[in-house]
Every structure is written in structure tokens, then in C-alpha cells.
Amino acid sequence: MSIALVILAAGKGTRMQSDLPKVLHEIAGVPMLVHTMVAGQSLDPERCIIIVGHGADSVRDVVQNHNSDAEFILQTEQLGTGHAVDQARDTLAGFTGNVIVLYGDSPLIQAETLKTLNASLSHSAVTVLGFEAKDPGRYGRIITNDDNLKRIVEFKDASDAEKSMNLCNSGVMAVAAPLLFELLSEIDNENASGEYYLTDIVAKAVAHGAVCKVVRCTESETLGVNSRTDLAQVEYEFQSQRRAEALKNAVTMPAPETVYFSFDTYIGRDAIVEQNVVFGPGVTVESGARIRAFSHLEGAHVSRGCVVGPYARLRPGAELAEDVKIGNFVEIKASLLAEGAKVNHLSYIGDATIGARANIGAGTVTCNYDGVMKHHTSIGEDAFIGSNTMLVAPVSVGQEAMTASGSVIVRDVPAGDLAIGRAKQENKTWLAVKLMKKLRAIKDAKKG
């Protein structure tokens, strides 16, 4: 059965007190809407429809960077979840598959849960995702009869007996498209909020004699974001889950509570991640690598046997082959470092290719930017770059070549050569003492 995702992402999120649309606030380095989309894509849907409203253009831009096939429908008025889903009626005309309704501000939903939800439609007309809440609060309550779902009641409309129940509604729902829009035509807004509730289609389906079911998930999967406090709580839950997964998958972390993952971080078994490491999007760390304390990685690939840090920064395009060593206060950007290369201290390597076993001395800078364009630096195998070398790109240093410490290299260095690019040193006899006496005299005169 084909599947269409309908993701609600039109809300302003007033309690966020932000100019940014609520669904674009980030969890683990990407907008929370992207998390929802990634989970939904696990179903291999034929259609992905995003209902947009506040900040529609910004939401479109973000979504299209992750799924260029996504479709957008503008909801000009926010009149409830039923009204929002009904905006897809014309777009899905003639579609006979299943519709999965998701929420762009609930980013922790799991792929396996959605697969179970969709599969349940083989024996249910409408399936709702529910959870047992420790503190049901103002969640809508799910009313069941044995294993069957009878109706969902919003908190404002619930009786005292119904409010005492703790099986709650997540809002996520699965239903065949033709039935969905038939039921939406029957709901009204005669309730405490004056809104069209998507949840009302359950009672309508039951009244027609249809069987409705509940699929249960953990409460953490259903967490929604309506405030900065909620945002922090969801980030905490995400990080807790990823840390637990990493430990289970044989990653060593001496202080896991200090390590922060992105939504797509991959770390191989027997890798070691020390304290206070932050992973931005797009990082792969292969088995057996070591990321030392206080390092920050983003858009980088770290191969087996590498050591990175402490206090290192890998920026997008950093590609480290096996057994590369990146030391303290080193920054790598858009550069390939071949097997066994070393950049151990206080250096910047950008837009460069570093050959196997090359040794880059402390304080080396690839001067890659002329104020308009970036330029490339190439360093050959077994080359030795002396400390405090400035490599003014575009420039090449050949295999087994060397640069003298303190050099400014502006021309290519052939293989095997030693390049010295220093200004001539002159020693002025006793000038230091004479100069200091003069300066002190000037200072004393000003005090007087």
C-alpha cells in the first residue's frame, strides 16, 4: 500500500517568543522538522506533504534542502488540526493509499513506531499513536473498549472521570486517504476551543461501524515543543538516547553525559570519545579512532587509527585517512590528509592536500583566502613543514621537501628541496639596552 505523509508545520509557536518558525528551531544540529521528516521517510512514502503557515518561505527552503520532492500547502488560517489536515484534500484527490499524519514540532518519533502504526491499518480503519503518561496533564485522553479505540476527548472537553485516565493522544494518526477525507467532512468545531479536531474522526469512524485501534509508544517519543523549556527537554532526551545507543554499540565514552551528538553522527565500534566532545552534522568516525577532549567536529570523516585533539576543530570537508594525528588547537577545513600525516600543534590547514606521513610543524598556516577566492595548497608525501611556516596559496611543496621554521612560502618547492623564506636577520649592538633606557626616560617624564 502506498503512503503519503502529511506533516503539520504551520504554527507560529507564540510561546517560543521567536521570529523563527517553531519547527525550524534546532535539535541536535538540524531543525526539528527534519527529524520528523527523516522518521517518516523510513516508510518510503510516495508523497510528502508539508502544511505550512507562519514563515512558510523559510520552512520551504529548509525542507527542500533535505527533500526536493516535498510538496507544500499553505494554511492561511489555523482552525485546528482537522482543518490543517483537510488542506491536503485537493492535493491527495485520487490517492488511495494510507495517510500518516505527523507533527513538525514532535521530533523524537521513531521509525519503527511509524512502521508499526502503518502496519496496523491491515486490521484497523483508523489507528492512533498513544502513550501512557506519568502526568497526563492537558493531553487529550484516549477512550478504549477492550482493545478497540472508541474516541479521543480533548482535555478541555473531558469529564472528570476521563481526565483521571492516563492513556494519552500523541496526535499521530494513520488512516486510508479516502476514508480520512470522508470523515473530515463530518466533523465540526462545536467544542471548548471552537476548532476542528482531527481526533474527532475516530468517533465518526466508530459510528459508521469501523474498527479503530491504538498503537502505544514511549512517552518520550511524543514530546512536543512549545517553549524553550520544551526545546531543552527534547534535546536532553535526544542526547540521552544517542549516548545510550553509542555505548550499546561498543563506543567507549568515559563521560558520556558531556558528549553531544548530531542527528546523523556515526561512530564505529571501539572508537573512543573523550570528555566534552561536540559532533555537528555530517560526521563519521571509524572504528578504533580516538577523539580527545574538548574537540568539535562537523562535516568530517575520521578513519581508523586517527587521533584528534584535544581542543581540535574539524570543519566541513575535513577528510582524515588512517593513522592521521591532529593535535591541540589545530583546525582543519576542506582538506584531505593522507595516511599517517601529522598536524600536532596550533595550526590551520584549509583547502589543502597533505601527503602520506607529512609532518606539519607548530604554527603552520595555509593562507588560502585572498579576500575574494579560496586557493589550494598541496604538500607531498614525507614532506616536513617547519614551525611557523606561512604557505601562501596557491602553492605546492614536493615529496620529501622541507620548509625552514619561520618561512613565508610564496613559490612552489620542488621535491627534496629545502625552502627558506625568512627576512635577513641583523643584530644591532647594544641597541636593545639603549632603546629601553630611552623609553623608560620618556615614561618617567610623562609621570613628572
C-alpha positions in Angstrom: 0.0 0.0 0.0 1.4 3.4 -1.0 1.9 6.0 1.7 1.5 9.8 1.9 3.0 11.8 4.8 1.1 14.8 5.9 3.3 16.9 8.3 1.7 19.8 10.1 4.2 22.7 10.3 2.1 25.8 10.1 2.1 27.0 13.7 3.8 30.2 14.9 4.8 28.9 18.3 4.0 32.0 20.3 5.5 30.7 23.5 8.8 30.3 21.8 9.0 34.2 21.6 11.0 33.9 18.4 11.0 35.4 14.9 12.0 31.9 13.7 9.1 29.5 12.8 8.8 27.0 15.6 9.6 23.9 13.5 12.9 25.4 12.4 14.4 25.5 15.9 17.2 23.0 16.1 17.5 19.7 17.9 20.9 18.0 17.5 22.1 20.4 14.9 19.1 20.4 12.5 15.6 21.9 12.5 13.2 19.7 14.5 11.0 19.4 11.4 13.9 17.5 9.7 13.8 14.9 12.4 10.1 14.2 11.8 10.8 14.0 8.0 13.6 11.6 8.4 11.5 9.3 10.6 8.7 9.5 8.1 11.0 8.7 5.1 11.7 5.3 6.7 8.3 4.3 5.4 9.4 5.0 1.8 6.4 7.3 1.2 5.1 8.1 -2.3 4.2 11.6 -1.2 5.5 14.0 1.5 3.2 17.0 2.1 4.1 19.8 4.5 1.3 22.1 5.7 3.0 25.5 6.2 1.8 28.8 7.5 3.9 31.1 9.6 7.3 31.6 8.0 6.2 29.5 5.0 9.1 30.6 2.8 11.7 29.8 5.4 10.2 26.4 6.1 10.1 25.6 2.3 13.8 26.5 2.0 14.8 24.1 4.8 12.6 21.3 3.7 13.8 21.4 0.1 17.4 21.1 1.2 16.5 17.7 2.7 13.8 16.5 0.4 13.4 18.2 -3.0 10.3 16.2 -3.8 8.3 17.5 -0.8 5.0 19.3 -1.6 3.8 22.4 0.3 0.3 23.6 1.1 -0.3 27.0 2.7 -2.8 27.1 5.5 -3.8 30.7 5.7 -5.9 30.2 8.9 -5.1 28.0 11.8 -8.5 26.5 12.8 -7.4 23.2 14.4 -5.7 20.0 13.4 -8.6 18.7 11.4 -8.7 21.9 9.4 -4.9 21.6 8.8 -5.0 18.1 7.5 -8.1 18.9 5.3 -5.9 21.4 3.4 -4.4 18.3 1.7 -7.8 17.2 0.3 -7.3 18.5 -3.2 -3.6 17.6 -3.4 -4.4 14.0 -2.5 -7.5 13.7 -4.7 -7.4 10.2 -6.3 -4.8 8.9 -3.8 -5.9 5.6 -2.4 -3.0 4.8 -0.1 -2.5 5.3 3.6 -2.0 8.8 5.1 0.3 9.2 8.1 -0.3 12.5 10.0 2.8 13.8 11.7 3.8 16.9 13.6 6.9 19.1 12.8 7.3 20.0 16.4 7.5 16.4 17.7 11.0 15.3 16.5 11.6 12.2 18.6 9.1 9.9 16.9 10.9 6.6 15.9 10.9 4.9 12.5 10.0 1.5 14.0 6.9 3.1 15.7 5.7 4.5 12.4 6.2 1.2 10.7 4.0 -0.5 13.4 1.4 2.3 13.1 1.2 1.8 9.3 1.0 -2.0 9.5 -1.9 -1.8 12.0 -4.1 -0.5 9.2 -4.4 -4.1 7.9 -6.9 -4.7 10.8 -8.0 -1.1 11.6 -9.7 1.7 9.8 -8.1 4.4 11.9 -5.0 3.9 14.1 -3.9 6.4 16.7 -0.5 6.6 18.4 -0.9 6.7 22.2 1.2 6.6 25.3 0.9 6.1 29.0 1.7 9.4 30.6 3.3 9.8 34.1 1.5 13.1 34.4 -1.3 13.3 31.8 -1.8 17.0 32.3 -3.6 18.6 29.5 -3.1 15.9 26.9 -6.2 14.6 25.1 -7.4 11.3 26.5 -7.8 8.0 24.5 -11.0 6.2 25.4 -11.0 2.4 24.7 -13.3 -0.6 25.0 -11.1 -3.7 25.4 -8.6 -3.5 22.5 -10.7 -1.1 20.4 -10.4 2.7 20.3 -13.8 4.3 20.8 -13.0 8.0 20.8 -10.5 10.7 21.8 -11.5 13.6 24.0 -9.6 16.8 24.3 -8.7 17.9 27.9 -10.9 20.9 27.7 -13.9 18.8 26.8 -13.2 15.8 29.1 -15.2 14.8 32.1 -13.5 14.4 35.5 -13.5 10.6 35.0 -11.9 10.9 31.6 -9.3 13.3 33.0 -8.3 10.7 35.5 -7.2 8.3 32.7 -3.5 8.3 31.6 -3.7 6.8 28.1 -3.0 9.9 26.1 -3.1 11.0 22.5 0.1 11.9 20.6 -1.8 13.3 17.6 0.0 11.0 15.2 -2.5 9.0 13.2 -2.8 6.6 10.3 -5.8 6.2 8.0 -6.6 5.4 4.4 -6.8 8.6 2.4 -10.4 8.2 1.0 -11.8 7.4 4.5 -9.8 10.3 6.0 -11.3 13.0 3.9 -14.8 11.4 4.1 -14.6 11.6 7.9 -13.1 15.1 7.9 -16.2 16.2 6.0 -18.3 15.2 9.0 -16.5 16.9 11.9 -17.5 20.3 13.3 -16.0 22.9 15.7 -18.6 22.7 18.4 -16.1 22.3 21.3 -14.5 24.3 24.0 -11.8 25.7 21.6 -14.0 26.3 18.6 -11.6 24.3 16.5 -11.8 21.4 14.1 -10.2 18.5 15.9 -8.6 15.7 13.8 -9.2 13.4 16.7 -13.0 13.7 16.2 -12.7 11.4 13.1 -12.3 8.4 15.5 -15.8 8.8 16.9 -17.2 9.3 13.4 -15.5 6.2 12.2 -16.8 4.1 15.1 -20.3 5.5 14.5 -20.0 4.0 11.0 -19.1 0.6 12.5 -15.4 0.8 11.7 -12.8 -0.7 13.9 -10.2 1.7 15.3 -7.0 0.8 17.2 -4.3 2.3 19.4 -0.6 1.7 18.9 1.4 2.5 22.0 4.8 4.1 22.2 7.1 5.5 24.9 6.1 9.0 26.3 9.5 10.4 25.2 8.7 9.8 21.6 5.7 12.0 21.7 7.3 15.0 23.3 6.3 18.2 21.5 8.0 21.6 21.6 6.0 24.7 22.5 8.6 26.6 24.6 12.3 27.0 25.1 12.0 24.7 28.1 10.4 22.1 25.9 13.2 22.5 23.4 15.8 21.9 26.0 13.9 18.8 27.3 13.7 17.3 23.8 17.4 18.0 23.2 18.2 16.3 26.5 16.1 13.2 25.6 17.7 13.0 22.1 21.2 13.2 23.5 20.4 10.6 26.2 19.1 8.2 23.6 22.1 8.7 21.3 24.6 8.3 24.2 22.9 5.0 25.2 23.0 3.7 21.7 26.7 4.6 21.3 27.6 2.7 24.5 25.5 -0.2 23.4 27.3 -0.2 20.0 30.7 -0.6 21.7 31.9 3.1 21.7 33.9 4.0 24.7 32.9 7.3 26.4 34.5 7.9 29.8 32.0 10.8 30.5 29.0 10.2 28.1 26.9 12.9 29.7 29.4 15.5 28.3 29.4 14.3 24.7 26.9 15.9 22.2 25.8 14.2 19.0 24.2 15.5 15.9 21.2 13.8 14.3 23.4 11.9 11.8 26.6 11.2 13.8 28.1 7.8 13.1 30.8 6.3 15.3 32.3 2.8 14.8 32.9 0.2 17.5 36.0 0.5 19.6 36.2 4.2 18.9 37.0 6.3 22.0 35.3 9.7 22.6 36.7 11.6 25.5 35.0 14.3 27.6 33.3 17.4 26.2 33.3 16.5 22.5 30.7 18.1 20.3 29.6 16.5 16.9 28.0 18.8 14.4 26.1 17.4 11.3 27.8 15.1 8.9 30.5 13.3 11.0 31.7 9.8 10.6 34.3 8.3 13.0 35.5 4.9 12.0 36.3 2.0 14.4 39.3 2.4 16.6 39.7 6.2 16.2 40.1 8.4 19.2 38.5 11.8 19.6 40.2 13.6 22.5 38.6 16.0 25.0 37.1 19.4 24.1 37.2 18.8 20.3 34.5 20.0 17.8 33.8 18.1 14.6 31.4 19.0 11.7 31.2 17.6 8.2 34.3 15.4 8.7 35.4 11.9 8.1 37.9 10.3 10.6 39.4 7.0 9.6 40.7 4.1 11.6 43.6 4.7 13.9 43.3 8.5 13.9 43.8 10.7 16.9 42.0 14.0 17.0 42.6 16.6 19.7 42.4 17.6 22.5 41.0 21.0 21.6 40.9 20.3 17.9 38.4 21.6 15.3 37.4 19.7 12.2 35.3 21.7 9.8 33.3 20.6 6.8 35.3 18.8 4.2 38.0 17.5 6.6 39.0 14.0 5.4 41.4 12.1 7.5 42.9 8.9 6.2 44.1 6.1 8.6 46.5 6.9 11.4 46.4 10.7 10.9 47.2 12.7 14.0 45.6 16.1 14.7 46.7 17.7 17.9 45.8 20.5 20.2 44.4 23.8 18.8 44.5 22.6 15.2 41.8 23.5 12.8 41.2 21.5 9.5 38.8 22.7 6.8 38.1 21.3 3.3 41.4 19.3 3.3 42.5 15.7 2.7 45.2 14.3 5.0 46.7 11.1 3.7 47.7 8.1 5.8 50.0 8.9 8.7 50.1 12.7 8.2 50.6 14.7 11.4 49.5 18.2 12.4 50.2 18.2 16.1 50.1 21.8 17.3 48.5 25.2 16.8 48.0 25.1 13.1 45.4 26.0 10.4 45.1 23.7 7.4 42.4 24.8 4.9 41.8 23.9 1.2 44.8 21.6 1.2 46.0 18.2 0.3 48.6 16.7 2.7 50.6 13.7 1.6 51.2 10.5 3.5 53.5 10.8 6.5 54.0 14.6 6.0 54.7 16.4 9.3 53.3 19.9 9.7 55.1 21.9 12.4 53.5 24.1 15.1 52.0 27.4 14.0 51.7 26.5 10.3 49.0 28.3 8.3 47.8 27.6 4.8 47.0 31.2 3.7 44.1 30.1 1.5 41.9 33.2 1.1 42.8 36.3 -0.8 39.7 38.2 0.2 37.6 37.0 -2.8 38.6 33.4 -3.6 40.0 30.4 -1.9 43.2 28.8 -3.2 44.7 25.3 -2.8 47.9 24.1 -1.0 49.5 20.8 -1.9 52.1 19.1 0.4 53.8 15.9 -0.8 54.5 12.7 0.9 57.1 12.7 3.7 57.4 16.5 3.5 58.4 18.4 6.6 56.9 21.8 7.2 58.9 23.8 9.8 57.2 25.6 12.7 55.6 28.9 12.0 55.5 28.5 8.2 53.1 30.6 6.2 52.1 28.8 3.0 50.6 31.4 0.6 48.3 29.5 -1.7 48.2 28.5 -4.4 51.5 26.7 -3.6 52.9 23.2 -3.7 55.6 21.6 -1.6 57.0 18.5 -3.2 57.7 15.0 -1.8 60.3 14.9 0.9 60.8 18.7 0.7 61.2 20.9 3.7 60.5 24.4 4.8 62.6 26.2 7.3 60.9 27.4 10.5 59.6 31.0 10.3 59.4 30.9 6.5 56.8 32.6 4.2 56.5 30.3 1.2 55.1 32.1 -1.9 56.6 29.8 -4.6 56.4 26.1 -5.3 59.1 24.0 -3.5 60.4 21.1 -5.7 60.6 17.6 -4.3 63.6 17.1 -2.0 64.4 20.9 -1.7 64.7 23.0 1.5 62.9 26.3 1.2 64.0 29.2 3.4 61.7 32.3 3.2 62.9 34.4 6.1 63.8 38.1 6.2 67.6 38.7 6.7 68.4 39.0 10.4 70.5 41.9 11.6 71.9 42.3 15.2 72.3 45.9 16.3 75.0 46.1 19.0 73.5 47.1 22.5 70.6 48.7 20.8 68.1 46.9 23.0 69.6 48.4 26.2 69.8 51.9 24.7 66.2 51.7 23.4 64.8 50.5 26.8 66.6 53.4 28.6 65.1 55.9 26.2 61.6 54.5 26.6 61.8 54.5 30.4 63.0 58.1 30.3 60.1 59.1 28.2 57.7 57.3 30.6 59.2 59.0 33.7 59.0 62.4 32.1 55.3 61.9 31.5 54.8 61.0 35.2 56.6 64.1 36.3 
